[in-house]
Amino acid sequence: MASASGFVGGVAGNPADVLNVRMQYDAALPTNTRRNYKHAVDGLMRITREEGWRTLFRGVLPNSMRAVLMTASQLASYDGFKRLILLHTPLEDNLTTHFSASFLAGGVATTICSPVDVIKTRIMSAKESEGLKRLLAKVYRAEGVGWVFQGWVPSFIRLGPQTIATFLFLEQHKKLYRHFKGVKEDGDAV
């Protein structure tokens, strides 16, 4: 379920992601090759008009795969870390445990998604479409293996707090739900 929702979200959000990558990358381009979108709506309209609507879905496969990997790795690693913390430390099922497990889950998700993030960004920021194999070969020749974790720290700075907030909210929501439904932690009715 997590993978499916991640995939659908990746497809649905791809046009906005293409635009976001291009607008951020524009400042790094030489002045004569910049796209200079005035705002998001202008960018979407110009991409569609100048390059065709299919350009909005450039990189949809790596973007969707990234969303699948991120969602699945966050959920699985959070549950695993929470279980390990509860088994191997004196911590109980509380805010400290939830924070620690979600912090670690953010690190796992960032590490798993980093290579796909780099590929996705390169595809979306390209002026022309080139095959994935050709792109990977070109990047590997130019940068070696180090390209895989390029931008890991900024990605974690973004994804870490998002993962922490998501799981802290989820745990509090579960606690409130159980309280209002009269369900004990082990699943027995009160």
Disulfide bonds with the S-S distance in Angstrom:
none
